[in-house]
Amino acid sequence: FMRIMGEELNGVYSANEFLIRTNLMKSYKFPDEYDTPIIVGKKVAVIGAGNVAMDAARSALRYGAETHLIYRRSKQEAPARAEEFEHALQEGVRFRELLNPKRIIGKDGWVEGLELIQMELGEPDSSGRRRLIPVEGSEFIERFDTVIEAIGTLPNRLFLERTKQLEVNRWGGIQVDEGLQTNIPGVFAGGDSISGGATVIQALGEGRKTAESIHKYLIEKK
């Protein structure tokens, strides 16, 4: 989550929860065929611009909602695949770039809107990405009745807290070498736990590579 005020309100979903309810639990067939309800308002804000954000936005659109993608950077920097992005736009999703949520506004326990601030891009930082600079005095409030947060994923913090000797990278993922072995001998990692939310194909590829590395490790240990 974004760790901003209002995330506890009804009508705020993580993208994973929203998509699981929609696709796996088939909430769009509630109550006639399935028991999982979902409440999608008339105007939805999806925060993020990755592939999961595109999936969430297109799903929200199919519930009949006016759907806006809110992204703090520019379209050129969006991590979603180009074809995913174009399909979302063609379907009717509205893209809003250089906007960052400051707080979620509620009334009687339900989402009523977002306070947004304009952003501008500065010089590149040490990672090579251009720095994000909030535009002073540019805050404004816009009405939304559903907010879906699709801002990436992190490994389970409980696991990391109980394995404190495990090294992590700068965004909180598990640090591995070229063979996907961690700094703990005999412990390997792959998929979203090392790279954040990516594709199933990438995760499968890393799973295969990890298996090969484990096999090599065990053979050499004999």
PyMOL commands that set and color helices and strands:
alter all, ss='L'
color gray80, all
select helices_A, chain A and resi 15-24+27-29+51-62+75-77+82-91+157-162+192-195+200-221
alter helices_A, ss='H'
color red, helices_A
select strands_A, chain A and resi 12-14+43-47+66-70+94-96+99-107+110-124+130-134+140-143+146-149
alter strands_A, ss='S'
color yellow, strands_A
deselect
rebuild
show_as cartoon
